[in-house]
Amino acid sequence: MTLSTSDFDFDLPSELIAQHPAEPRDAARLLHVGDRLADRDIADLPALLRPGDLMVVNDTRVIPARLYGQRREARVEALLHKRLDDKRWLAFARPGRRLREGDRITFPGGLEAVLEERRAGGEVALAFSAEGAALDAALEAHGSMPLPPYIKRSRGGDPDDRDAYQTVFAREPGSVAAPTAGLHFSPRLLAALEARGIERAAVTLHVGAGTFLPVRTEDPARHRMHSEWGRITEETAARIRERKGRLVAAGTTALRLLETAADPSGEVAPWEGETDIFLRPGGRQVRTADLLLTNFHLPRSTLFMLVAAFAGLERMRAAYAHAVRQRYRFFSYGDACLLERRD
């Protein structure tokens, strides 16, 4: 059966879109999706896993990549989403249609950028007046956290999001979107997992803003994924190969990177580079993880297609309908689900 993008649509009441995370982090709910559906809590995760299971987390760090500036009298918002070199970034800019190549945009703190190029899909290439560590420092000082568009904030954002939209695993700066499954972990939950004998390894995938772009083609196979940079070290690849239990991907970003680095048998090798892998029903089967911890995703999105490829489309339709009835909180700051793989 050929699937279309509309097959991945579902109704979601707007009041279920979480605007703030659970407090504390490990107080979120957890829907266990296997042969049956079970309503649990994130705090139950250690009991749902087994000693010897290896959990793979994404240690990317979100940077304050949303900038507000001026082009002459006009306000401009720039969401940086991919670093090109020490001073150049690809960005989504608003109002993008009014910007022209050569336009100079002034940001707080004396930072400036010249629009060098307009690209397809609404992207622009910006060349900044600062570079390297100086540009990074300017973003930290004057940028806002790049929250997704369904989380509503006033201009400039909420200072609490600096910590709330960052996982406890964050080490490597470069993401412009959080690997949101990681937002549920707290030191208390990590201690409980370690006491249970659950092992942990880290990979790095710098998440781009393209993760929020809708699929606009009715044939999902024609959708163009934005590439994202990732790395799996030799040490992590060896731990994956030598694990005693199941492989648990903490988030779709970790799963995408594992699948990028896997051979046809599912063995994961060290890897570094750009990935635009698109996991969806009708594509290649998932070869690596046995379990996937993830949040609830947008209708018609590549991420909902990914979870459908992992656990089965009908199973995920039933799971999401159950989550709506039971008033689970959706999207980046929402609740989570633990999915068992269906081959």
C-alpha positions, 0 to 999 in steps of 0.5 A: 500500500502506498502511503500519502502525507495525509495518512499521517494526519491526526486531530489535536486539541490546541490546549494539549500543546505544552507551553512549559515543561513538567516540574520537576523534569521527571514528573512527566507522564509516559505512555508505554506502547507495545502490544498493549498501551499502558499509562505510566510515568517517566519515573517508571522508566527504570522498571520498564528497562532491564539490567544490561540495556544500553541507552544512547543519548544525544549530548548536543547543546542548544545555542541561543540561535534566535536573533532580533535585529533591524534592517534600516527601519524594519524589524528582522528575526533570524533563526540560525539553523546551520553553521557554514564556517566561522562567521557564516550561518544559514538562517530562516529570516522574517520577513524573508520576502522583503530581504535582498542580497546585500542587505545589512542587518544590525543586531544588539551589541554591535553585531551585524550581518550581511545577507549574502545569498537567498536560497530555496525553501526560505533560507538565507546565508548570513555573514556576520561581522564577528567570527569564531569565539566572538560570534559564539559569545555574541549569540550567548549574550544577545540571542534567544533560545530557538523554541519551536513556533508552537511554544508561544513567547513574547519577543525576546523569550522567557529567561527560564527557557535557557535551562528548561530547553536544555538537557542534562546531557548537553555538552557539545554546542551546535543545536538549534532545537533540543533533543526533547526526549532528553528533557525528561531526565533529572539527576534523580532519574539518572541515579535510578537508571544506574542503580537498575543496571542501565548503561548509557552512551552518548552520540552527538547530532546537532539538530537543525530547525528543519526538524519543524518543517512540515511535509508539503508534498503529498508523497512523503518520498519527495520531501527533502530533509535538511542535513544535520551534522553528527558523530559517533565515536569509536568508544560509543560504537564499541559499547553498542556492539558489546552491550549485553542487553537491548539498545534503547534510543533516547530520542529520534535524533539518537535513532537517526544517527544510529541508523545512519551509521549502521550497516545492513545487519544493524551493526553500528560503526564510528561515523562523522558527517552530515545525515539527511536520513528519512525514516518512514513507513515504506522506506528501509526498516529500522535496524538498530534500536529495540526501544525508542523513548520520544515525545509526541510529535506533530501531525504530518511531520517527518518525526511522526513518520519516523515513529510509525516506521519504528512501531507501526503506523496503526499502533501509533495512530491508536497510541496518539488517539489514546494520548489525546483522550487521556490528556497527555501533553504534546510536543517539545515540552510535553510528555513522552512515550516508550515504543517497542520496535515492530519489524 
